[in-house]
């Protein structure tokens, strides 16, 4: 044992393996580590494949249970009475024989699961039963489809999915940058968020409920920045897919004058730097001009040949749509202004806004 430790220390401090028996033992040790790594990778991959197969089999079983319930329900004369009484009897019998997992509520979810996915091919093995139970709480089929696609695309955990639903991500995306129309709704439902242009990453408002800041408590910009960095994982989740954190207070020097960008990210999907300026006030033209200068610098001095033009986002407490249009209009760079809130928005109000815009879109044009 002492000889083996001595051999390892000799290699660590000199960079050369010792001669003689120590070298042989060290070689054996390295060989064993190499084998261990290969076997570990093999076992982990096998475990992952088994987990996927087990999950797919579980979803298939629950889907078929739901199918049987629906088919028997359709044959019953009194469907309402069938649903109430039979699910209770089924739950009692299945729980007695097979244990947990067959409560009345879970059997009801299996029934809904089948009704929403009447072809099992539309079920994704990438999602767990718990994911699907959360999705089944959404009655609107387009909205439910959007969250299902985004959970698959973004690899959301159940906790992250719940958070995105509770903060009304679907409605916030539809209301961002005036994008709400029937085609947008259908596209989101069919494919989730398609990140092909800079505007695709924008939300309005951004929700920072994870900071735990009271709704009307004033914040300094530096305090807001520190709070976001302290919760960077949750902030990245709110920003969306493909974001990587670069740093804060990134210095730019022009003619011996230093300027500092509040927060810099890189989006690997859009292949572009994203510069964020934090404002604890309303949007101002000065903020737009300053960010435009930063973007020009990044385009000329930081971007390499594989990067797309940088994107700028001003996060502010409020913005006037007319003022924003004039402040941001005519700029050569991609600059967007979005509000942020420190609380979960009123879901009913957001839904009403989306429906109002859709109703307006459906109105026939006057001749």
Residue, then its C-alpha position, 0 to 999 in steps of 0.5 A: x500500500x505504501x509503495x503504491x502511494x509512493x508511486x502515485x506521489x512520484x508521478x504527481x510531483x515529477x510527471x514521470x512514472x517510477x521505475x521497477x515494481x512501482x511502475x508496474x503497480x502504477x500501470x496496473x492501477x491505471x489499467x484498472x481505472x480505465x476498465x472501471x470507466x468503460x464498465x461504468x459507462x456501459x452500465x449507466x447506458x444500460x440503466x438508461x435504456x432500461x429506464x426508457x423501456x420501463x417508462x414506455x411500457x408503463x405509459x402503454x399500460x396506463x393508455x390501455x387501461x384508459x382505453x378499456x375504461x372508455x370503451x366500457x363507458x361508451x357501452x353503458x347506458x348511464x355513463x355518468x353513473x358508470x363513471x362515478x361507481x365503476x371507477x371506485x370499484x375498479x380502484x378498490x379491486x386493483x389497489x387490493x391486488x396490485x398496490x398503489x397507483x390505482x386511485x380513483x383520480x389516477x384511473x380518471x387520468x388514465x381515461x383522460x390520457x387515452x381520450x387525448x391520445x387515441x393513437x398511442x404513437x402520439x405519446x412520447x416516451x421522453x415524458x413520464x407519467x407524472x409529466x402527462x398527469x400535469x399536462x392533463x390538467x390543461x383543458x385547451x388542446x392547443x395549450x396542452x400540445x404546446x407544453x407537451x412539445x416544449x417539455x420534450x424539446x427543452x427537457x423540463x423536469x416536472x417541477x419546471x413544467x409546473x412553473x412554466x404553466x403557473x407563470x402562463x408561458x404560453x399566453x406570455x409568448x402569444x402576447x409578446x411583440x404582437x405575435x398573437x394570431x391563429x397561425x402563431x397559436x397553431x404553430x406553437x401547439x404543433x412544434x413548440x417554440x421555434x427559435x429561428x429569429x431573434x424575436x422568437x426568444x422574447x417574452x412579455x412580461x418576464x416573470x421573476x417570482x423566484x426572486x421572492x421580491x414583494x410586488x411593489x418593492x423598489x429595487x436598485x439595478x445592482x440589487x436586481x442583477x445580484x439577485x438574478x445571478x444568485x438564482x441563475x439556473x431559474x433565470x436561465x429557465x425563464x430566458x428559455x432554450x439555448x441560453x448560456x451565461x457569460x457574465x455580468x458587468x462585461x467591460x467595453x472600452x472606447x477611447x479610454x472610457x469604460x462602459x459595462x454591459x449588465x448581463x451577457x449571455x450566448x444563445x447556442x441555437x441562434x448562435x448569437x450573443x444576447x446583451x441584457x440591460x436591467x432598468x428598474x424604471x420605465x423604458x427610456x430612449x437613452x437606454x435603447x441608444x446605449x444598448x445599440x452602442x454595445x451591440x455595435x461593439x460586440x458585432x465588430x469586436x467580439x463576434x467571430x465569423x460563425x456568430x450571428x448579429x448580437x441581440x439586445x434586450x432591455x428589461x424594464x418595469x414598464x414600457x409605453x408601446x408608442x414610446x417603445x416604437x419610437x425609441x427602438x424604431x430605425x435601429x440597425x440592431x435587434x433590440x427588444x424591450x420587455x417588462x419584468x414582474x416579480x410576481x406570477x401574473x394573473x392567468x385569467x387576465x392573460x387568457x382574456x387578452x389572448x382571446x381578445x386579440x384572437x377575436x379581433x383577428x377573426x373579425x371580417x375586414x370591412x369593405 
